[in-house]
Amino acid sequence: MCAGAVINSRLRRVVYGAADPKAGCCGSVTDLFALPFNHRPVVEGGCLEGACAALLSEFFTGLREGRFPRFSQKPRR
């Protein structure tokens, strides 16, 4: 979905920190921008990769532990 938004908005450049080895579409699992769409942005990955990976890991650990109730997937009462 994000890759489609990038293509449709014709962003010139996409910069990301941590790759998604399970569902990444900018070179991790697949590269949607290599397909014959009418627009191909420049993709730069690994920008502050360690810090980004740590931040994501901390967030999802906190989510599982219930530290971020605002983002919880559990139904509210």
Secondary structure, 3 states (H helix, E strand, C coil): CHHHHHHHHCCCEEEECCCCCCCCCECCCCEHHHCCCCCCCEEEECCCHHHHHHHHHHHHHHHHCCCCHHHCCCCCC
